[in-house]
Amino acid sequence: MELYQEKLINALKMYQNDFDNMVNSFYENKENFDVLIKKYSCESEDNVDKNYLLRARLSFAILYYKNIKALKKDVVKNIIVYLFEEEIKDRKTSKYKGIGISLEVLTFLLNKYSKDNKALFKQAKEANTDCSIGYDSDVRFEDDIEKLNILYTIHYALELGFKDLYYELIDIWKSSIKVWDRINLERLRDFEIEVGNKEGELNANKELYSIAKDNYEKNKKNVLLSKKNLFYLLSYLGNYIENLVRLSKYDEAYDILISNIDDIKNIDAFYNINAGILIVDCALKIILNKDNIDKDNVLWKFSKIAFSNEHLSYAKAVYDNFIKCAEKMNDLEMKEKVLKYINN
């Protein structure tokens, strides 16, 4: 067993002990069994199930139980069915309607330890309004859930509320990376986003932007590769600049955007695609928050094009920011044009 797997199993140990005691008392001490399993029942308070996380932890403890094949199958099945039914109650009473890791794992376990689950799956489908599994004749779920690779382990540690373990597992994963390529950097960025680490997200986006920029510069003379790499550049540039703006690093965002304007604005339909709209939105925020930007500034001319030509409807906040920028630039003609557009 890998170190990262051991660490998650150890975090689940107390729940595996509960499972052991449930199995042992199922026939011999029904009262004790009831007390143990009711700890994991659906108990709604203010439309939130207080025991959802406990049930998820117990479900994973069962999934990764070392000698589950040695246990009586009907006992295991009864426990899983009980937990599954409590998940259905949760979806009927709580504010949360998504699939959730607990229902995902219990579906997998039911499919493994129970032959006919049509009635239960029908109840789950009716109770759950946002279900990625799909409780039809061929239930779809993640087959690799048992394999517990490092990426699954990191994800489950966070979902199960083991935040310290989550950070520890990320460090283990990072130490195993030999090449920080685009895929690994995107994973790192996703981890940073999950825990709300804005600086970590920024660093990952900066590296992704640098890779895209290098690839674009190296392949400028190759028509096909240049076009492909330009779209990668646009995407990563948008994420990087958005990060900088959110952290109020307007000077840095300005310099990076200005250095790429001549390349990105020539992309077909630039002002009508999501990455282009994101960059225009960031440009407006830079203009509003940075001094020494006048009517003849490259960034203002770049931003105006989006509103001068025909374009998709933008969010209200984007139009509001543009009007504020037009006032700051003393560009009354553009202000009136956009006001007229949004009022029609």
C-alpha positions, 0 to 999 in steps of 0.5 A: 500500500502506498503512503498516501493510501495509508494516510487516508485509511488511517483517517478513516480508522475510527469509522472502520471500527464502528463498521466492525462493531456493527457487523459483530453486533448485527445478530448478537446485540441488536440494541448496540447495532441500532445505537451505532448505525443511528449515528449515521442517520439523516438528521435534518436541521435548517434543511441541512443533514448534520450527519452527511459527512459522518455517513460519507466517512463510514461509506468510504471506510466500508469501501476500503475495508481490508477484509470485507470479503470475509464478512457475512454478505447479508450483514454488509448489504443491510448496512449499505442499504440503510446508509443508502436510504438515509442518503435518499432521505437527505436529498428529500429534506436538505437544500443540497440536491447534488450527487455527493461522494457518499451517494456515489460510493454507496451506489458503487457498494450497492451494485457490488453487494446487492443483486436487485437495486431497481427500487432503491435506484428509482427512489434515488433518481426521484429524490436527487434533482442533479445526479451525475450517476444516472439511475437507469438500467445501466447505472454509470459510476466511476469504476476506478473509485476502488483503486485509490490513486493519488489524485482520487485520494487528494480529492476524497480527503478534502470532500471528507473534511480531512483538510490537514490531510489534504495539504499533506497529500498535495505535498506528497503529490508535488514531490512525485512530479518530475516535470511541471507540464501543462497538465500537472500545473492545471491540477495544481491550480485546481487544488489551490482553487479548492482551498481558496489559496489565491496566491497559489492559484496565481503562481500556477496560472503564471506558470501556465501562461509562461508555457503558453507564451513560450510555445507561441513564440517558438512556433510563430512561423508555423501557421497551424501550430501558431494558431493552436498555440495562440488560443492556448495563450489567450486562455491562460492569459485570461486566467492569469490576468483575472487572478492579478486583477482580483488581487489588485495587482493592476500594474502587473496585469497592465504590463502583461496585457499590453505585451500581448494585445497585438497578438490576441486582438487578431484572433477571429471573433476575439470579442465574441468568445468567452476568453476574449470577453474575460480579458476585456472585462479585466482591461476595464477594471485595470483602467478604472483602478490605474492612474495615467491611462488617457484617451489615447492609451492602447488599453482603452482603444483595445477595450473600445473595439468590443463595444464599437462593433457588433458583439454578444450581450455582455453581463450588466457589470461589464457594461457598467464598468465600460460606462465608468471607463468612458467617463474617466477617459472623457469619451462621451461619444462611446458612453452615449453609444453604449447607453443607447445600446443597453436601453434598447 
